[in-house]
């Protein structure tokens, strides 16, 4: 490695270390959601904490709870196969995004879990940047061109906006290494690095990014094989990918099994295109990233064109990787002589075509089966941005490196600098003259949407999982159905800042580009002039400032004391038996967050979840099971007025600020003391007042039932389950006859049933004078086995999704264990693949040593 390469790598590492310094060395943690805004933490938070910005709620609702559960299980010496705390019990390791056995996680489990989140992301972002550095160097770009591309890739819009949901980054960061390994394999320089890279790509945990990466890698392997006539190398690359997939079958096979139980295996094409396809007007954000506002400071107003967004993570096409990146990528097409520029131009162009053309995406959807899993079209900006960063590195090499790819050709004059300066002036003038017109068009579009959609209200946020509306700050800039007399002054003042920033950076880059062009030596043998070095250094400095400050606007970490902070109300709930549920509390101890405190929840969020469990909620109201991956809070008292929630063990009901606890109790009790107010948490802020109701009819996690009915039709059984006349104390609704004689009454107060459980094991001691069925209120998924007094016993499916085991009269011990065959087979096959991989590595080293 040359001295300049070492300096460039140190510079890149220093920039990323400084960016994350507050979570690496300070008292901040990488929970990007501001939990001080949520209940119950809001009642204890200071005004400054509650007012701080937040973004990507998934950091607290999904990502950290997964890490916490994995870490606690590993520390306890358990294999974290099962998550008993949410969604009626669900597989955990099979959750593709869990990263249970990611190598870096195995190291970080020794640290505090909150600290580990920041370290985990920092290492991957830095690795991704350095991976692109190495790939650009392999393409013949010099060290400073490599550093330029590395910085652009590490701070690109896709990564910057997904800091709070890091599986996107921990997957995407491996694409440069994947292409580098594929290149080596095709060129016959060795393919043994490829299986490791592929395995790490899959362990990164995000299927959509994996799919894009594999498609790009496959196309690149074919591109290189055709160019170099390396067909054996192409086969080696294919073998490396196959072996890499074999290494992670312990993760893939359980995930495949869980996917077969989910409703998320295929999302309808019409829904993807109609709901998630962004407007072409958003392409301006590749030049002026905050032209449509920023969701972090609640100035995001693209809804005026796109309509209400369906998910808080969907911010449409952003496509920003720095102004200099965009300019150099464009110049690379004309100034670089590397044939790879056409490949990466095709990647960028294809990504945009799929993103903005419904016809092109429809063809992709039909030809690539795995494309049907995710609906978020804006994620297609990842391959676009990656290609942009590679092209920018090639452009740097062609323009600024005297001994690079164009060393034998004299420098041709460029007018790029003057064009940039002119473009900055045009941008300012265009916005000054056309800003009012843009505002009028947006206002008219918004008013039309409000007129056709009764749910569209300025600044209104609907229930979790429903339609997200325009944030309050942005909504205040535009007219509403009730107030049409809003001037564009506030909107123009905000957007002018964004335009002015872009114009200033364009002008500065133009000056630096022009100076570099005028001072570049015609003879590559001559050393670069001081003026040329200053100009090129200025471009790099402007690039760093641009990308870092852009990424910083989405970097909303939290103080250590506010992230999953203790709270008196949570302490009480953690001691109460049974599960919790919410009425009208979108951000009242949100789903999944409770498990960090050891609290069980009837709800939950997971990209893959047992569909039969969600179907119970969906049968009550589609609002409760909106998208196949979450159970939403109850929105009305009528949804709660069902005995099925007693069966699910809903002991504590958290009532949000929009409901009066006394009225809820009166409406649900029907003359008997079913619900009672356990705690009232009032506040001087009305939106911070909430309550906990105790459901005294909630049944325990496991109990004995002595009567049953066989109902083979799940729909019919579900209809009975959610009816107002359903009796949760029996009889059980089974899908097959257990071979015992049922007896009335179904419930016997004299029965005893004591249970203990861990993540994947349940032990129950029963005592009864009659034969019966042990009902366990957890999802029945493949992999559970049961023993009664040490002898195997069949598990029956009860009430469409739960478990039951036949138990004779008398005293017995029942043990249920979760160890799915898919996981055991995956471990075996991964072990075989690992053994083959080690043998190949050993043989390669032996051959090199012998040679």
N, C-alpha and C positions, 0 to 999 in steps of 0.2 A: 504494500500500500504506500502510495506517495505521501509526502508531507502535506501537500495541499488537500488530498483526500481526507487525511486524518483531521486536519483543521476544520474542513467542511463538516465532517461528522460530529465533531465536538461542538461546533456552532449550532447545528440542528438540535443536538441533544440539549444544549444549554437553553435554547428558545423554548422547547417543550417543558423542560424542568421549571423554568421561570413561570410559564403559563400555569402549571399545576402546583406551584410552590405553596399556595395556601392550604391545599389538601395533603401535600406531601410532608410539609414541615410546620404548618400552622394548625389552628383550631377549627378548621373547616372540614366538612365531609361532603362527598360527592352524591348527595341526595338533592337533585335539582328541583324537585317539587318543594314548595314552601309549606311544610306541615303546620307551621304556626297559623296558617290561614284556616286550617281544618279543625273541626270539633273532634275530641274535647280539648285539644291543645290550645285552641284560640282563647279559651276562658282564662288560661294562665299566662298567655304570651303578652309581652310588652307591645305597645303600639308600633314601635319601630320594626319589631320582628314580624308582626302580622302584616305590615305594609310592604315588606320586602318582596321582590319579584320571585316568581317561580315558573318552571317550565318542565314539560315531560313528567307528568304525574306517575308514569310507569316506573320511574326510579324508586318510588316508595311503595307503589301498589303491587308491583310484580317482581321487579329485579331484586331489590334488597330482601324481601321475604324469602325468595328462593335461596339466596346466598345464606341467609341466617339458618334456614332449616337444614341445608346441606352441611353447613359448618357444625351445627349442634349435633347432628347425627354422627358425623365422622368423629368428632371429639368423644362421643359416647361409645365409640366402637361399633356403630351400627352402619349397615349399608342403607343409605337413604332412598329406598325404593318407593316408599309410600308417604303421602302427605295426608294425615288424618284430620287436619284442622279446617279445611275449606271444601266446598262443593260436595259435601257428603262423603268425603274421603276420595282421593284421586291419586293415580300414580305420579310419583315425583321425578325419579330418574328418567322415566320415559318422556317427561316434558323436555322437548328438544332444547329449550333455552335455559335449562337448569345448570348446565356446565358442571355437574357434580364432580366428575373426574377430569376436568380440564387440568393439565399439569401445573399451570400457574396457580389455580385455585387450591390445589393440594398443598402448595407452599404457603399461600396466604391464609389458610385455615388456622394457622398458628397465631395470626394477628387478630386484633379486634375487627369484627365484621364490617363496621362502618369505615374504618381506616382502609380495609382491604378493597372496598369499592373504588376508591381513588387510585390506589396503586395498580389495580387490575387494568383500569382504563388507560392510565398513563403509560404503562409498559406496552400496551397494544398500539396506542396511537404513535408512540415513538418507533415501535417496531415497523409499523406500516410505512412511516415516513422514510426510515432507513432502508426498507425493502425497495421503495421506489428509487431511492438514491442508487442502490446496487443495480437495479434493472436498467436505469438510464446509463450508468457507467458501462454496463454490458453492451448497450447500444452505441457506445462510442462517445457519449456526452462527457464532458469534463467534470471535475469535481464541483465547480460552482454552479454549473447547469444542473447537476444532480441535486445539489442542495436547494436550488430554486424549486425544482419539481417536488422534492421531499416536503418542503414547507407548504407548498400549495396543496399537496395531497393530504397532509396531516390536518390542515385547517379548512378543508373544503366544506361546502355547505351541508353535504350529507352527514359528514362526521360531526360538524359543529352543532347541528340541530338534533343529533341523536346522542349527545353526551349523557343525557338522562336515561337512555335505553341502550346500554352499551353493547348488546349482542350484535347490533348492526355494525359496530366498529370492530368488535373482536372477530367478526367474520370477514368484513371487507378489507381489513388490514393485511390479509394474507394473499390478496390478489397479485401484488407485485412479486412476492416470493413464488407464487404459483407459475406466473409467466416466466420468471427467471429459471425455475426448475424445468419447465417444459422446454425452454430454449436450449438448456444444457442437454436434455435428453435427446431432442431431435438432432442436435449438432454432434451427438456421439461423445459428449464429454462426461457422461455418467448420469444415471437417472435415479440413484438411490436417495437423493434428497427429496424427490417428488412424493413418495408415500407419506413421509412425515408432514410435509406441507399440506397435502390433501387431508390428512387426519386432523391437523390443527384447524383447517378451514371448516370442517364439519363440526368439530368441537366448539367452534365459535358460536354456533347455535342459532343462526338465522337462515331459514330455508331459501327465501327469495334471493338473498345476496349470494348464497352458495350456488344457486342455479345460474345467476348471471355470471359468476366467476367461472364456473365450469364451461359454460357456453363460449365465453371469451377465450378461455384457455384452449378449448378444443379447436376453435377457429384459428387461433394463433399457431397451434401445433401444425395444422394443415397448411397454413400460410407459409411457415418456415420449411415444412417438408417439401412443398411444391417448388419453392424458390431454390432450395439446396439439393433437391432430389434425394432426400434422406428418408426413405420409406421405412427402413429398419428402425431409425430413430423415432419415427412416428409410432411404430409398434411398441417401442420401449416406453414412450410417454404414456400410451394407453395402459400398459402393464403397471406402470408406477401409480397411475390413478386408481386402477382396480385394487392394487395391494393397499393403498392408502385407505380406501373405503373398507377393506377387510379389517384394518386395524381398529375401526370404530364401530364394528357391528354390535358391540355390547351396548352402544347407545342407539343405533339405528333400528335394530329389531324391536326393542320395546317401544320406540317411538312409532314405528309402523303399526304395531298392535294397538296402541292408544289412538292413533289416527283412525283406525277402523271402527272405533267406538264413538267417534266424534262426528259432528255435523259440518266440520270445517274442511273436509277433503276436497270439496269443489264448490267454489262460489260462482253463481250464475254470471255469465258474460254481460248480460244487459245491466245487471247491478253494478258491475265494475266500471263499465263505460259511462253509464248514466250518472253515477254518483261521484266517482273518484277521478274522472278525467279532467285535468285542469284546463283553463282557458288559455289559448295561445298568447293572449296579452301578457301573461305572467312571464314570458320569456325576457321581458325587459329587466327582470330581477337578476339575470346573469350579468347585467351591466350596473344596475342601480338596485342593490339587494333589498333595501328597505323602502322601495317605492310604494309598496302596498302596506307599509307599516310593519310592526314587529309584534308577534304574539306575546313576547315576554313583558313588554310594557303596555300591552292591551291596546295597541294602535293598529292592529291588523284589520284591514277593511276589504280584502279581496272578496268577501262574501257578497259585496254589492254586484259583482260580476258572476262569480261561481255559484252564489246561493249559499245557504247555511251549510257548513261543513259537517260531515257525519261523525267525525272523530277528532278529539283534541290534538292528536298527533299528526293529522293530515294538514300540512300548511302549504300544499301544492308544490309546484315547481319553483325551486330557488336557483339552482344551477350556478352558484357563485364560488369561484376559487381564486379570486383576486383579479383586478383589472389587468395587471401585467401578464398573468397567466392566459387570459383570454386573447390578449394582443399577440403574445408570442406563439400561442397555438395557431392563430390565423396566419402569422408570418411563416411558421414552419412549413405550411403547405406550399409556399412559393420559394423559400430560401433554403430549406433543408434538402439534402440529396439522399437521405436515408429512405429506403423503400418502405420501412415500417410506418412512415407517416401516413401512407394511404390506408394501411390496416386500421390504425387508431382513428383516422378520420371516419372510416366506415363504422367503427364502433360508436363514435359520438353521433353520427348522423342516424344510424339505426335506432339508437336509444331515443332520440328526439322524435323520430317517425313513430315509434311504438307509443310514445307518451302522448302525442298530440293527434294521432290519426286512429280513429276507432276501427277503420277497415284493416289497417296494418296490425293493430293489436288483436283483432278478432282472428286473423290468420295465425298469429303467434299462439293465441289461446288454444286454437284447435290442433296445432301441430305439436305443441310442447305440453304434455299432460300435467307436469308439475307446476305449470304457470297458473293453474286453476286454484291453487291453495290460498293465495293472497290477493286482496283487492286494492292495495295501495299503489296506484300507478305512479305516484310521485317518486317512488323508490327507484324508478328507472333513471333518475338523475345520477345514481351512483356510477353506472358504467360510463355515462356521459362525462362526469367530472373526472373520473380516472383517466379516460382517454385524453381529456383536455390537459391534464397535468403532464402526461407523457409527451404530448405534442409540444407543450410549452418548453419542456426540457430539450427537445430536439430543436426547437426554435432558438433557444439560448445558444446551443452548440453551434448552430449555423451562423448566428449573427455576431457572437462575442468571443468565440474561442479561435484564436489564430492558428492553433495546431490541431484543430478538430477535424471534422469530416470534410470541410471545404478548404483545407490548408493549401491545396494545389491550385485553387481558383482565386483570382483577385477579387477583393470585396466589391460588390456591386453597390451603387448608390441606392439609398432607400429614403423614401419620403414618409416613412411611418411616423417619425417624430412630429413633422409638420401636420400630418393628418390627425394625430392625437390632439395637438393643440387646437386645431380647427374644430375637432369634434367636441372638445370641452366647451368652446364658445357656442356651437350649435345647440348643445344640450341645454345650456343656460337660457339661450334665447327661445328655444322651442318651449321650454316649460313656462317661461315668463309670458309667452303669447298664447300657449295652448292649455295652461293649467286650468283656467276656468272652464274650458270646453270639456276636459277630462272629468272635472267635478260634476258638471251638468249631466254627462252621460252616466256616470256612476250613480248619481242621485236618482235619475230617472229609472235606472235598472233596479235600484233598491226599492223604490216606491212601487214598481210593478210587482216585484216579488212579495212585498208586504200585502199588496192587494189581492194576490192569488193564493197566498198561504196564510191561513189564520193563525198559524203558530209562529210566524215570523214577527218578532218584536225586538225593537232596538235595545240591545244590552241585556237581553234575557238569556239565561242559561237553563236549559231544560234538564230533565233527570239524567243521571249517569247512564251512558250508553245511548242516549237519544241525540237529537240534533243540537249541535252547538251553534249559537247565534253570534252575531257580531259583538265583540267585547264592548263594554260601556264607554271606554275612552274614544274608540273609533266611532261608535254609534252616535256620540254627541256631535260629531262633525257633520253628519248627514241628516237630511230631512226625514221625518217619519210620517206615518199616515195621519197622526194627530197634530204634528207640528211641521209644517212645510216651509217655515221661514227661517232656515238655518243658512248662514252665510259661509262661504268657503274659507274664511280667514284662518281658522285654526288648522284645517286640513292643509292648506297651502303652506302655512308656517312650518308644519312638521315635515311635509314632503320636500319643501325647499331645502331643508337641512340635508336630506339624503341626496338630492340632485347636486347641491353645492359640494358635498364631499366627493362625489364621483367626478365632477368637473375639475375640482382642484387636483385630485390624484391624476386624472388624465393629462392635465396641463403639465404637472411636474414630470410625469413619465415621458411626455412628449419632448420636453426640454432635454431630459437625460438621454432619450433615444437619439435625438438629433445630434447631441454632443458626441455620443459614442460613434455614430455613423461618420461624423466629420473627422474624428481623430483616430479611427482605426487604421493600422498600418496596412499598406498594400502588399508588402513583402512579409510573409509569415516568419521569415527568419529574423526579422527585427523585433526587439522587445517592445511590448505595449507602452504607449506614452502614458505619462501621469494623468493627463486629462481623460484619456480613454478609461483608465482604471477608476478614476473618480466617477465618471458617468455610469460605468457598469456597477460600481459599488452603490451608487445612488439608487439605481433601479432595484437592486437587491434589498436595500434598506426600506424603500417605499413599499416593496412587495411584502416584507415582513410586517411593517406597520399596518398595511391594508388587511392582510389575512388575519393577523392576531387580533386587531381591534374588531373586525367583523365577528370572528369566532367568540370573542369575549361577550358580545351582546347576548349570546345564548347560554353563557356559562353561569348558571344560577345555583351555585352550591349553597350549603346551609351551615350555620354554626353547629358545632358538635352538640351543644346542649338542647337544640330544638329538634333534632332528627330522632324520631322515636323516643321522645322524652318520656319519663315517668309522669303519671297523672293519677290523682286520687280515684277518679272514676274508673280508670282502667284497672287499677289495683283491685277494686271491688269486683269488677267483672271477671277478672282472672281467677277469683276465688269462687265464683258462682258456678254451679253445675250446669251442664247443657250448653246449647249453642245460642248465639246472638243473631238478631236480624235487625233491619232498619226500616223505619217508616218515614219516607220523605227526607232521608238524610243522605244526599249524594256524597257529601264529604264529611260525614259523621262516622269516625273510625272506619274509613273506607275498606272495602273488601280486600282481604289478604293481609292488611296491616295488623289485624288483631292477632294473627298467628305468632307474630314476634313476641307477644306477651303471653303465649300459651292459651289463647282464647279460641274456642271453636266457633265456626261461622257457617250458617246455612248457605251463605252466598260465596262469591269468589270470582276471580278472573283468571283465565288461562286460555291460551290460543287453542289448546286441545283439552277437551273435558268430556266426560261421559255424557253422551247426548240423552240417555234415558233419564238421568237425574234432572237435566235442564228441562226436559219435556214435561215434568210435573209442574214446574213453574209456568211454562208456556201454556199448559192447559188451563191454568187459572187466568192468565192474561199474557198476550204476546209481549207486552212491555217488560215483563219480568225476565224473559229469555230472548233478548232482542237480536243477537247476532251469532249464536252458537258458541260463544266463548266466555260468557259472563252471566251471572245472576244479578239482576239490578235490584235496588231497594224497592220496597213496596211503595206504591204511589197513592193508594186509597185504602180506607178502612174495609171496604168490601173485599179486597184481595186478601186481607188478613182473616176475615171471618170464615175460616175453613179449619176443620179439625185436623187436616193433614199436617199442619205445622206443629201440632202437639206430637204427632208421630215422629217428626224430624227432630224433636228435642229442642224446639225453640223456647228456651227458658227466659231469655232477656230480650226485650224489644226496645230498641233505641228509637225514640221519637224525636224527629227533627223539629226545627224552629217553626215550621209552617203548620204544625198540628198542635192542638191543645190536649195535653195528656188526659185531663179529666173527661173530655168528650170522647176520646178514644176508648177509655176504660168503660164508660157508660154504653157506648155503641157495641162493644164486643162481649160484654158480660152476660146479657140476656137473662138477667135475674139470678145468676149464680156468680160466685166470686172466682171467676177464672183469671182475670187480670187484676193486678193491684199496682199502684205507683210505688216503686221501690226507692227512687231518688229523683229529685228535681234539681236541676242545675240552672239557676237563673243568673242573669248577667245584666249589667247596665246597657249592654249591646243586645237589642232584641234578636239579632241573627246569631247570637251565641247562647241562647237559652234552649235547653233540651231536657229530656227526661229518660229514665229507664223504667220500663214496666216489667213486672215479674209475671210470667205465665205459670200459674200453679198447676195447670193441667199438662204441662210438658212431660213427656215420658222419658225414661232414662235411655242411655245409649244402647243397652242390651236388656232384654226381659223375656220371660216365658209366655207363650200363648198356647192354648190347648185346643183350638178349633181352627179350621181352615176351609177355604174353597179353592177349587182349581179353575182358573180363568186363563185360557190359552191366548186370548186376544189382548195384546198390550193396550190397545186403544180403549177397549171396554174396561179393562182393569184401571187404567188411568182416569177414566171418566168417573168411576166409582170412588177412586182415591181422593179426588178433589171436590167431590160433592159435599153439600152442607150436612148430609145425613151419615157420612162416613164415620165409623167407630174405630178410632186408632187402637183400641184395646182388643180388637179382634172381631171376626176371624181374619186370619192372614189370607191374602190373595196370592196363591202360588201358581206357577206355570206348569207344574207337574205334580203328580200325586206322590207324597212322601212315603206311602206304604204303611202308615199308622192310622189308627182310628181316632178321629177327632171327637172331642167331647165338650159339651156346654156346661157351665159358662166358659167363654174363651179366656177370661182373666180370673186368676185366683190370687186374692190378696195374701194367701199364706205362702206363696212361692217366695224363695229368696234367690237373688241373682247378683253376685258380686263380681266386678270385672276390673281388670287392670289392662293397660295397653301401652305399647310403644309405637314407633313409626310403622312397623310391619308385623307386629305380633299382638294378639289379643288373647288374654286368659280370662276365662269365666268359670266361676264356681256356682253350680245351681243345686237347688234342693226343692223337690216337689213330690206330692203324693200321686200325681197323675203323669202319664206320658204326655209329652208336649213338643213344642218347637221353640228353639232359642232364636229370637229375632235380634239381628245385629243391624243397627241403622247406619250402615255404610254401603257404598256402591259395590255391587257384585261384578267384578271384572276378572278376566282370566288371570290366574296366578295365585289365587287364594286356595288354600287347603285347610281342612279341619280334622281334628282328632277328638274323639270322645273317650276319655280315660285311656289315652295312648293308642286307640284303634282308629284307623282312617274312617271318616264319615263324609258322605256327600253333602255338598252345599247346594241348597235350593234357592232359586230366585224368588224373592217375596216382594209384593207391592211394586212390581215392574222393574225394580233396580236394586233392591237391598238383598240381604243374605238371611237365610234361615237354616238351622241344623236340627234334625230330629234328635230328641234327648229322652231316654227312658225315665220312668219315675225313679225317685231316690236321689242320692247325692252324687254329683258328677263334676269332673273338670273338663272343660272344653277349651282347646287351644286352636287358634286360627293363625296361620302364617302366610305372608305374602312373599313369594319368590317365583315370579312368572317364568315359564319355560322359554319365552322369548329372550329374557335376560340371561338365563343360564346358557342357552344356545349361543347368544351373542358373545358371552365371555369365552366359550369354547372356541368359536370361530376366530375371534380376535386374538386369542392365545396362539392359535395355529398360524394366523397371518403374522403375528409378532415374531414367532419362532422362525418362520421363513425369512422375514425381514432381517433378523439378526444374523442368520446364516449367510444371506447375500452380502451383508455388510462385512462380515468376517472374511468371506471368500474374496471380496474386492480388496480388502486391506492386505490379505495374504498375497494376492497376485501382484499388487503394487510393491510390496516388500521384496518379493522374489525378483521382480523386474529390476 
